[in-house]
Each structure stands twice: as structure tokens, then as C-alpha cells.
Amino acid sequence: MGFFNKLKEAAFEKAKEEMMEALGMGGGGDDGGDGQMTKDEFEASKPDELRKDVRMISGCQDKQTSADVSNVSSFQLPDPAGRAGGACTSTLLKILYADEQVPEEDLSFTEVLEQMREHLDEGGYSQIPMLSSLNPIDVDHKFDLVPDTATGTRRAVMIGINYVGDSPGELSGCWNDVLNMKKYIMAVHGFEEENIVILMDDGEHTEPNAENIINAYKQVVSEAEDGDAIFLHYSGHGTKLRDDNNDEADGYDEALVPRDFQSSGMIRDDDLYDMLIKELPDGVHMVSLMDCCHSGSIMDLPYIFKADGSQTEMILDPEMNLDAFIEQISGKLMEFLQKKCGM
């Protein structure tokens, strides 16, 4: 956008402090010294846009890379299109659908994520699975992709990109990820073929180029109604790009890598937020499974749970750039600064 770069630091800080006070978020009080808003403050002040039911399971933190596994048979999974699979997807399915059977007893979110971490560690993978959400989730509650309250149509967009012919960069497990996960959501969660959109670079399905991915995401959101459930699955490359609008605390946007990335570019986390969250109708449940590198905050969801043994509940992401996040979701920061600075 370039707007923030035009503001002098002193004017920005002063306007920001007054804006935070005006919104009842506190500006100069004792906040522990790190400027992080408390959970209660955040819940009391966040707009309706952030009260939607959106969750994401990611295969690793932003700073980590994901991985293929060379043989999905070691995970006791069906093998419809070859031997390889993504580590995150394969591990999740090993817990939820080993030998095409669901667990005899319900598992909590904590149990599922911690078991994922254990299996990944046993396989030599260092990545830490994460759960993120717009709203705090009781991680001791039963794990579910589709809650009992979602009684409407169940829709899915599933993307698997092997980048066939790219050297380096070709993957081998992403088609398997999609086909294995599709089998699971149909058999266990009642998704119907007609409501599942698949994009894969296998020459048989819709090509997962940037335009087709964006259109599929926009369509599934536009068709959804109160009571529906949406499942999004992406298996492919993820990357980090220099933040282009100053809304990332670490200076980088996370991004998906479409098949035609060399000509069309990447799909940034800001784009995903605008397409999937801002436009999502109220009363629709959305779960996204992101099996790619640098995926921890790729949907910019404020609450996180890392399966590294350090957490017992969801917390506000301490690395979240809260000021920019507020500006992104409500526009209040931008409007206030423009007024204060006479722009």
C-alpha cells in the first residue's frame, strides 16, 4: 500500500496511541512491557468479522518447512496414486483413519496434535503441528472436522500440486494427500462427490494455477449458507515473501505457491484472508488443512496452539502484529491515522 511508509514515526506512534485509547484497548498502561493485548481485551474489542467459526491445522510453524514421506504404506493408509505423501496429511490420517478405520474412542484436539507430533518425531521430522482459530477453542474438547452444529451442505476444495517437471522443486506426495483425504471426508464426514472441488496438476483434474485456485476459493465461500461446513485442503509448496503492507510482525507474508507461480506470482496470506474469511457468511464452519512450508499463520488467525508441549490451551499469537491486524479486519486504524495526519 505504501501508506505507512509515508508517515513519520513520531506522528504514527502518537496517532496509534490515541486510536487504541479511543477503542478502549489501552495505550500507555502497564501491559507487561511487550504491548500484547490480553485475551479479554481482544475478545471485548474485536469486530464481528473475527467472530466467525474458522480453524486451521498446519503442518509446521512459519519458520519451519514441511516434508514429503516416501512411502505412505508406513502410515497404514490407502495408496491410490503412488507411494509418497505429505508428512502432515499422512500423519493426521494415520491417527484418524489408519487402515480405513476411525479410532474407537473420541480424541481431543490436544491428543490429535500431540500424537501427530510424536509420529512426526519418530519419522525423523522436526516440524511442529499447529492449530489456529479466529476464536479460542477448548483444546480438550473432541476433535472434529465438522461439528454437530453444521447440519447443512458439506463442501470442500482440495488442492494437490506436485509441480511436475520442475527441477528443483518437484514433489511426489501431494496428489496422494488429496485422494487419501478425500476418501476420509467422504467415508467419515459425509461429504458428497458433487460438493468436492479438486485441483491437481495430474492432467486429469482442474489445473491448480493461481486463477483456478482463487476462483475455487471464492466460489465455495459464495455458495455457503448458514449451517454449512467447508473443508479446505492444500498440499504443495508454501513460501515467505517480503511483507508488502506492513501487517506482519516478522516482515514477511506467508504464501501458497500455485502451479503457474513463475508467471502469476504467489497467493499471499492477505489474499487468503480477504477471500476466505472476510467474505465468509455467518454460521458457516470452516476448517483448513495446510500441508506446506511456512504455514503456521498463513490464514492470519489470532489464536494458536502449538503441539510442542509448551501449551495447555490456545493463546493469542505473541508474534501477531495486532495494530496491523486491527487495521486489516476493520479499517479503523487506517481511517483514524488518515484523519489525524490530514491525508
N, C-alpha and C positions, 0 to 999 in steps of 0.2 A: 504493500500500500504506500509506503514512503512517508506516511503522516507523522509517525512517531520520530522519524529521523529529522524532521523539521523543527521539532520542539526543543527548546533549550532545557537542559536537565533541571535547572532550578525551578522553572515555570511548571514543568511536568510534575515534579515531586510535590509542589505546593498544591496544584490543582487536584492531583490524585488524593492527597491527604484530605482535602475539603470534600471531595466526592465520596470517599469512604465514610466520613462523618455524616454526610447527608443521607447516605444509605443505611446508616445505623450500624456500620460494620467496624467502627472504631478506626482512629487514625494514628493517634500518638500514645495510646495507653500501653500498659505492660502486657506484651503478648509473648513473653518468654524470650524475646530478643531475635526471633527468627522471622517475624512478620507473618507467620502462618495462622490463618483463620481457624478457630476451633470448629469442631463438628457442629455444635449447637448454633454457633453464629452462621455457619454456612447454610444449615437447614432452614434457619429462620429468614434468611435473606435471599435465597436462590429463587429465580423466576420459575413459572410453571413449566417452561421448556425443559428444565432439569428434573422434573418430577415424573418423567416417563419411565417405562419399565424396559431398560436397555442394559444388557450384560455382555461381557466378552470374556472368553477364555483364550489366553495367548500362550504360545509355546515357550516364550522366553521374555526376559526384560528388554527394555530398549537398547541396552548396551550389549546384549548378547546376540549370538547367531543361532538359528535353528539348524536342523540336520535331517538328511535322509537316513533311513535304515536300509541295509542292503537286502534283508530277507524278512518279509512280513510273516512268514510261517513261524518265525521265532516268537511272534506275538499272538499266535493261535488265532489268526484272522483268515477270513476268506481271501482268495487271491485271484480276482477276476481279470487282471491285466498285467501280470508280471510279478516280479519278486520284491520290488522296492516299495517303500512307503515313507511318509514323513514321520519323524520321531514323535512329535506331539500328537498327531492324529492316531498313529498306531498305538501309542501308549494309552491314550484315552479309551480307545476301543478295546484294548486288552482288559481294561478294568470294567467297562460297561457291557461288553459283548463278546467275551472270549468264547471261542467255539460256537458262536452264534447263540449264546445263552446269556440272559441277564442275571445279575447277582441274586442270590436267594434272599438277601436282606438289603433293605434300603441303605444307601451310603450318603453321608453328609457331603457338603461342598469341601469341607476340610479333609475328609477321608479320601475323596476322589483326587484332590490336588496333591495331597501328601503321598498317596500311592503312585501318582504319576511321577512325582519327583524321585521316589525310591526306584521305580522301574528304569527311569532315565539314568539314574546314577549307576545302577547295576549294569546298564548297557554302555557305560563309559561316556555318557552325555552330561555336560555340566549345566545345561540350561535349566532355569527355574520357572516352572509354570506359574501363571498369574490369573487371578480372577479380578475383573474390574467392573464397575457399575456406576450408573447415574445416582443410585440411591444405596444406602448401606444395606447389605444383605446379612442375615444371620447365617454365618458360615457353618453353624452346627445343624442347620435345617437340612432336610432331604435335598440332595442334588437332583435337579430336573432340568431338562432342556425345554420342556413345555409344562408350565404349571397347570394345576387342575382348573384354575380360573379361566384359562384360554380355551374356550369351548367352540370357537369359530373355525374358520378355514386355516389350515396349516400350510404355509408357503415357504419355499426355500430357494436360495440362489447359491450354487456351488461351483467354485472355480478351481480348476487344477491346471497349472502351467508347467510343463516340462522344458520349455524353451528348446524345442527340438532343433538340432543343428548348430546351436550356439556353442562356441568354444573360445574361452571357457564359459561356464555358466549353465550348461545343460544339466537338468535334474532328471531323476528317474522314478520318483515315488509319488508325484502329485496326482496323476490320473488315478492311481490306486487309492489314494486318500479319499478322493471324491466318490469313487464307486463303492468303497467299503463303508463310508459314512452314509451314503445314500441308502444302502441296504439296511443299515441300522435304523435310520429315522423312519423308513417305511415300515419295517417289521415291528419296531418297538413303540414308535410315537405316532403312527397313523398318518404320516404324510402320504399323499397320493401322487402318482406319476405326473398327472396333468398340472400339478401345482409346484413342480420342481423344475427349475431352470438350471441347466448345466452348460458351463463354458469350459472347453478344454481344447488344447492345440493338438488334437489327435487326428484331425481331418474328417471326423465324423460329427462332432458337436459344434455348436457356435464358437467361432474363434474368440479367445479371450483378449481381444485388443481393448484399448482404452475406451473407445466409443461404446463397444458392446457391454463392457463391464459397467460403465456409468449408466447406460440405458437400462440394464437389468436391475441395478440397484434402485434407480428412480421408479421403475415400473412396479417392483414388489412393494415399495412403500406407498405408491399412489393407489394400488389396488386394495391395500389392507384396510380393515374396518375394526371397530371396537370389538374385542373378544378374539381377534385373530392372533396367530403366532407366526413369527418369521424366524427362520434359521438361516444364517449366512455362514458359509464355509469357504475359506480361501487357503489354498496350498500352493505356494510358489515363492518367488523371491520377494523379500522386503528390503528396504534400504533407508538411509537417512540422508536428508538434504538440508542445506543451509536454510534456516527459517527465513521466510520472505515477508513476514508481517509482525515480527517481534512478539509472538504469543507463546514462545517456548522458552522455558527457563534454561535449558541447556543449549539454546541457539540452533537447534535442529528440528525439522519436521520429520516424522516417520512417514513412509510412503510405500504403497504397493507398486509392483513392477509389472505392468501389462506386457503382453507378448510383443507389442509394437513400441516398446518404450523408447527405442532409438529415434523414432520419428514423432511420436505423440507425447513423450515425456512420462512422468510418474503420476500416480494418483495420491495426493498428499492427505495427511490426516485431517486437515481443514476441509478438504473436499468431501471426505467421508462423513464428517460431522454435518456439513450442510445438507448432504443428500439423504443421509440415513436417520439423523436424529432431529434436526430442525423441522423436517417435513413429516415426521412420523405421527400418525393420528393418535390421539389419546386412547388409552385402553388396549393398545396393541403391545404384545410381549415380543421382544427381540433378543435373540442370543446370537452372538457371532463367535466362531472358532477361527482364530487366525494362526495358521501354522506357517510362519515365515520369520525371517530375521527381524530384529528391532521392532517387535510387535507389541511391546508392553503397554504403550499408551497410544496406539495407532488410531483409536477412536476417541481419544481425549475424554475419557470417563474419569471422574474425580476420585472415586473410592477404589481402593486396591486391597488385594490380599495376596501376598507372596508365599508360596509353599516352600519357604526356606527354613522353617522352624522358628522364625522370629516373631510371628504374629499369631494371635488367638482370635482376632476379629478384624473386620475391614476398617481401614483408616483412610483419611484424606491423603491423597498422594503428596508427600512432602516436597516433591520436585515440581509440583504443578505451579505454573505461573498464574496465580489467582487473579491478579489485576487484568491481565490479558484475557483470561478465561471469562471473566465477567463481561469484558468488552465484546468478546466473541458471541456470547449467548444472548446478551440483552441490548447491546449498543449503548448502554448508559455511560460507560466511561468515555467513549468517543464523543458522544453528544456533549457531555459535561466539559471535556477538555476543549472542544471546539468553541463552546460558549465562553469559557474562561479566557481563552487565548485570542478571541475575536477572529476566529477563522471561519 
